[in-house]
Amino acid sequence: MKLIITERQYRKILLENSNKEISEYLSGLKDFALNVIKITQENVGINLQMLAIWGAGVGGVMRPLNEFIQNGDFNLNEFETASIVCAVSAILFKESNKNINELLKYIKENGLTDAFKVALEKGSKLKSAFLNFIQSLNMTLFNVTNIMSYAFIIPILPMLWEMGQTGGDKGDIKELVLRLMSFGLTSVSGVVIRELITKLVNRFRD
């Protein structure tokens, strides 16, 4: 027997699948960040709980940096990669100077300075591009530091683009915001997330 659904129902199915994909990815993003931080803490012997507070936000920067290092000609092991990713993220997210100095000391002692400099340049460009993109949306509630709370948006931009193309409405955005907030995105307001997601979806719809 053939099942006939309306175009609206079809779009709804696509959006539900997209929301689920975003939720699963964001959960993995947060876990990834916490794992990188844990590896570095154990290896370097410092406490990076302030960095961990950023949760999925810092994961939005860590994962692209990690992929950049892994796909490049660096030949680093897991511990070396984690220390560089954490050091760059600590600088971008303005972690305490004490922890940054400890990370830089470890990097220097282990001959990772050149790789770190390349990764830092990449991370700085990523941060700059993200800040410019968000500011182009006229998000007046942001300052530079708070914008980085929303860096979890970076890896899911393609999914949000797809959401815009498939006709996401206010109900879909509300559901997505609730899913995002369920991940404990520290210092991130549900009101601002709703505004941000709405503007992103509208931008991608144009």
C-alpha positions as CSV (number, residue, x, y, z in Angstrom):
1,M,0.0,0.0,0.0
2,K,1.3,3.4,-0.9
3,L,1.4,6.1,1.7
4,I,0.8,9.6,0.4
5,I,2.1,12.6,2.5
6,T,1.7,16.3,1.9
7,E,4.6,18.6,1.1
8,R,4.3,20.1,4.6
9,Q,4.6,16.7,6.2
10,Y,7.6,15.8,4.1
11,R,9.4,19.1,5.1
12,K,8.5,18.3,8.7
13,I,10.1,14.9,8.5
14,L,13.3,16.4,6.9
15,L,13.4,19.0,9.7
16,E,12.9,16.5,12.5
17,N,15.8,14.4,11.0
18,S,17.9,17.5,10.8
19,N,17.2,18.5,14.4
20,K,18.0,15.0,15.6
21,E,21.3,15.1,13.6
22,I,22.2,18.5,15.2
23,S,21.4,17.2,18.7
24,E,23.5,14.1,18.2
25,Y,26.4,16.1,16.7
26,L,26.3,18.7,19.5
27,S,26.4,16.0,22.1
28,G,29.4,14.5,20.5
29,L,31.0,17.9,20.2
30,K,30.7,18.5,23.9
31,D,32.0,15.1,24.8
32,F,34.9,15.6,22.4
33,A,35.9,18.9,24.0
34,L,35.8,17.4,27.5
35,N,37.9,14.4,26.4
36,V,40.6,16.7,24.9
37,I,40.6,18.7,28.1
38,K,40.9,15.6,30.2
39,I,43.8,14.2,28.2
40,T,45.7,17.5,28.5
41,Q,45.0,17.9,32.2
42,E,46.4,14.5,32.9
43,N,49.3,14.9,30.6
44,V,50.4,18.4,31.5
45,G,49.2,18.4,35.1
46,I,47.0,21.5,35.2
47,N,43.4,22.2,35.9
48,L,41.4,23.4,32.9
49,Q,38.0,23.5,34.4
50,M,37.5,27.1,33.4
51,L,38.0,26.0,29.7
52,A,35.6,23.1,30.3
53,I,32.9,25.5,31.4
54,W,32.5,26.6,27.7
55,G,31.3,23.0,26.9
56,A,30.1,22.6,23.3
57,G,31.2,26.2,22.7
58,V,34.8,25.4,23.0
59,G,34.2,22.1,21.2
60,G,33.1,24.2,18.2
61,V,36.7,25.5,18.0
62,M,38.5,22.4,19.2
63,R,37.1,20.0,16.7
64,P,38.0,22.0,13.5
65,L,41.5,22.6,15.0
66,N,41.9,18.9,15.8
67,E,40.9,18.0,12.2
68,F,43.2,20.6,10.8
69,I,46.2,19.1,12.7
70,Q,45.2,15.5,11.9
71,N,44.9,16.3,8.2
72,G,48.1,18.3,8.0
73,D,51.7,17.2,7.9
74,F,52.4,17.5,11.6
75,N,53.0,13.8,12.6
76,L,51.8,14.4,16.2
77,N,50.4,11.8,18.6
78,E,47.2,12.2,20.5
79,F,48.7,13.8,23.6
80,E,50.7,16.4,21.5
81,T,47.7,17.2,19.4
82,A,45.5,17.6,22.5
83,S,47.9,19.9,24.2
84,I,48.1,22.2,21.1
85,V,44.4,22.2,20.7
86,C,43.9,23.1,24.3
87,A,46.6,25.8,24.3
88,V,45.1,27.5,21.2
89,S,41.6,27.3,22.6
90,A,42.8,28.6,26.0
91,I,44.1,31.7,24.2
92,L,41.0,32.2,22.1
93,F,38.7,31.8,25.0
94,K,40.9,33.9,27.4
95,E,41.7,31.2,29.9
96,S,43.9,32.2,32.9
97,N,47.4,33.4,32.0
98,K,48.8,30.8,34.5
99,N,47.3,27.9,32.6
100,I,48.2,29.3,29.2
101,N,51.8,29.7,30.4
102,E,51.9,26.2,31.7
103,L,50.6,24.9,28.3
104,L,53.1,27.0,26.4
105,K,55.9,25.7,28.6
106,Y,54.9,22.1,27.9
107,I,54.7,22.8,24.2
108,K,58.2,24.4,24.1
109,E,59.7,21.6,26.2
110,N,58.3,19.0,23.8
111,G,59.4,20.7,20.6
112,L,55.9,21.6,19.5
113,T,56.3,25.3,19.1
114,D,56.2,25.4,15.2
115,A,53.1,23.2,15.1
116,F,51.5,25.4,17.8
117,K,52.2,28.6,15.9
118,V,50.5,27.2,12.8
119,A,47.5,26.0,14.7
120,L,47.2,29.3,16.6
121,E,47.2,31.2,13.3
122,K,44.5,28.9,12.0
123,G,42.5,29.2,15.2
124,S,42.7,33.0,15.1
125,K,41.5,33.1,11.6
126,L,38.6,30.8,12.5
127,K,37.7,33.1,15.5
128,S,37.9,36.2,13.4
129,A,35.7,34.8,10.6
130,F,33.2,33.6,13.1
131,L,33.0,36.9,14.9
132,N,32.6,38.8,11.6
133,F,29.9,36.4,10.5
134,I,27.9,36.7,13.7
135,Q,28.3,40.4,13.8
136,S,26.9,40.6,10.2
137,L,23.7,39.3,11.6
138,N,23.3,42.4,13.7
139,M,23.3,40.5,17.0
140,T,23.4,43.6,19.3
141,L,23.3,41.6,22.5
142,F,26.8,40.2,22.0
143,N,30.3,41.3,23.0
144,V,33.4,39.6,21.7
145,T,33.8,37.3,24.7
146,N,30.2,36.2,24.8
147,I,30.1,35.5,21.0
148,M,32.6,32.7,21.6
149,S,30.0,31.0,23.8
150,Y,28.2,30.3,20.5
151,A,31.1,28.8,18.7
152,F,29.2,25.4,18.8
153,I,27.4,26.9,15.8
154,I,30.5,26.6,13.6
155,P,30.3,22.8,12.9
156,I,26.5,22.8,12.5
157,L,26.2,25.7,10.0
158,P,25.7,23.3,7.1
159,M,22.9,21.6,9.0
160,L,21.3,25.0,9.7
161,W,21.7,25.9,6.0
162,E,19.7,22.7,5.2
163,M,17.1,23.7,7.7
164,G,16.7,27.1,6.0
165,Q,16.4,25.4,2.6
166,T,13.7,23.0,3.8
167,G,11.5,25.7,5.2
168,G,12.0,25.8,9.0
169,D,9.4,27.8,10.9
170,K,9.1,29.2,14.4
171,G,7.9,25.9,15.8
172,D,11.0,24.1,14.3
173,I,13.3,26.7,15.6
174,K,11.8,26.5,19.1
175,E,12.3,22.8,19.1
176,L,15.9,23.1,18.0
177,V,16.6,25.7,20.7
178,L,15.2,23.5,23.4
179,R,17.4,20.7,22.2
180,L,20.4,22.9,22.2
181,M,19.7,24.2,25.7
182,S,19.4,20.6,26.9
183,F,23.2,20.2,26.5
184,G,23.9,22.7,29.2
185,L,25.5,25.4,27.1
186,T,26.9,27.5,29.9
187,S,26.5,31.3,29.7
188,V,24.2,30.9,26.7
189,S,20.8,32.4,26.9
190,G,17.9,30.6,25.3
191,V,16.4,33.9,24.1
192,V,19.7,34.8,22.3
193,I,20.0,31.3,20.9
194,R,16.5,31.6,19.4
195,E,17.4,35.0,17.9
196,L,20.6,33.6,16.5
197,I,19.1,30.5,15.0
198,T,16.2,32.5,13.6
199,K,18.6,34.9,11.9
200,L,20.8,32.2,10.6
201,V,17.9,30.2,9.1
202,N,16.5,33.4,7.5
203,R,20.0,34.2,6.1
204,F,20.3,30.7,4.6
205,R,16.7,30.9,3.3
206,D,17.5,34.0,1.2
